[in-house]
């Protein structure tokens, strides 16, 4: 993957460059799913965190759970979740926009003082398209799109996932970007496109290791 291709993954529709990775261990929780699916979620998070060299935990000291998943059938259900409006900024107008767009998924992030991700909220409206997906595919796609702050345009034309045999996996190029992004020498957040050059350099070093 070239530096230009990497830069495109973090260049938003307005032309700005924005990257962030998690600045703390990930403590997940899920609502609206069976215990079996919760296990799939935790397994996918642990697999991607292992790739990244990042940690998971049972409890975040500040937030309790910092990676919250919500599964539902109608966006209005979010307005009934106690306290969610304090965690997700402008929840009411956000729900209105998502309903108008007939969206079936959304991810909201919160950031720490250094710009790193300190919380992520994954909202999944189980319409016919998402219901038809295998649980592991649906979950891995969400984890892939939550492990770093990608551009809002990054996966409009293509998925971060691929198929190997009968298994759904992260695309190798996306996996390499994630691994490089979590290299200890890389910053937890960046707003300058020169960051993409550094990512490309780390990917070359890791590829030759």
N, C-alpha and C positions, 0 to 999 in steps of 0.2 A: 504494500500500500504506500503510495507516494505522500509527501507532505501536503500536497494540494488536496488529495482525497481525504486525509485526516482532518485538515482544516475545515473541509466542507461538513464533516460530522459535527462540528461545534460552532458553525456559523449560522446564526438564526435568520429568520425570514427578513428581519430588518437590517441585516448586514453586520450585526455585532457578533463578536467572538465571545463565547462564554463556556467555561469548563469548570467543573467541580467534582470532587470525589468525596466519599464519606470520610469525615474527620474523627469518627468514633466507632466503636464496635456496633454492629447491627443487632437490634433486639426486635424480632418480628412478632406480630400478632395478627390474626385474621378473624373477620366477622362475616357471618352469613354462609359458612361452609361446614361440611362434615369434617370430623377428625381426620379422616383419610386424606382429604384434600389439604388440610393443615400440614400433614406430614410431607406431602408433595412440595408444598411451598417452602417449608424449612429445608428440605433436601436440596431444592434448587438454589436457595440462598447460600447454603453451605458449600455447594459445588462451585458457584461463581466466586464466592469469597476465597475459597482455596486457590482457584486460578489467580485471583488478584493478590493473594497474600494478605488478605484482610481478615479481621476477626468477627465472629458472631458472639452474642452473649444472651443470657436469659433476661437481663434487666439493665436498662439504661438508668444511671443514677439521677438524671434530671427529668426524663420524660416517662420512665417506666418502660414503655415500648416506643421505639422510634421509627419503626417500619410497619405501618398499619395498612392492612388490606381490607377493603369493603366490597362484598359481592351482593348484588341486589338486582331487581328487575325493573325498577323505575327510579329515575334521578331524584324525584321528590322524597324518596325514603331517606336520603341523606339529611334533609332538613329536620328529620325527627330524631336524629342521633344526638343524645344529650352532650353538650359541650363541644361538639365538632366545629361550631362556628367560632370558637375561641382558638382552635388549632389551625383552621384553614381560613385564610383571609378572604373576606367578601364572599362568603359561601353562598348566600342567596342569589346575587347576580351571576356567580359562577354556574350554579345549577341551571339558571335560566338560559345561559349561553349554551351549555352542554345539551340541554333539551332541544333548543332551537336547531342546533347542529346535528341532532340525532346521533350524538357521539355514543360509543359503547365503552370507552375507557378514558381515563385521565389520571395523570400523576402530578401531585403538588409537592413541592420541596420547601423545606426550611433550612436556613444556613446559619453557621456559627460566626463568631467575630472574624475568623480567618478566611471566611468564604467557603469553608467546607460544608458538605451536607451533614446536617444534624438530625433531620427527620424527613421521611417521605411517606406520602399518603397515596395509596393505589386504589382507584375507584374503578370497578368493573361492572358494567351493566350487562347482564347475561341475556343478550338478544339471541336470535337464531344463529347468527354467524359464530359468536363465541361459544354458545352451547354446543355447537357441532365440533369444536376443537377438543382433542384429547386434553385432559387436565394438565399433563406434564408439559405439553406444548404451550398452552395458555400461560401457565405459571412461569416457565423459563423465559418466555418473551417479555413478561412484565419485569422479572428480575434483571434481565439484560438491559432494559431501558431505565432501570432505577439505580444501577450500581455506579453510574456516573451521570452527570448532567449533560445530556446530548443536546444537539440542536433540535428545535421543534420540527425541522425538515429532514432530520437524519434518516428516518425510516419510512418516509412517506411513499417512496417508490420501491423499497425493498425491505425485507424483514432482516432483523439481526440474527435469525436462526437459519439453519440449513438441515438437510437430511443426509445422514450417513447410514446406508443400509435401511434398517427399519427404525432407526433412532433419530430423534430430533435433538440437535446440538447447536451450540453457538457457532456461527460462521467463524472459520479460523482467523480471518482478518480482524473481525470484531473482537475475538478473544485476545488477539495480540495487542490491540489498542488498549483494552482493559488492563492487561497485565503490565504494559508499559506505563499506563496512567498511574498505577499504584506503586511503581518503583519508588523506594524511599528518597531518591534524589529529586523526584519530581514534586512540584508544588501541589497543595491540596486544591487550589483554585487558580484560574488564570483568565484574564480578560484581553490578552494580546495574542494575535495570531502567530507570533513567534513561538508560542507554546507548541503548536503543531510541528514545527521543525524539531523541537526537543523530543517530542513523542516519537517522531520518525527515527531520530538518532537512537533512542532507547530501544526501539523495536529492532533496529539493525544489530545492536549490541546483544540483545536477548536472543535474537535469531541465530547469532554466531556462537552463543554460549554452549 
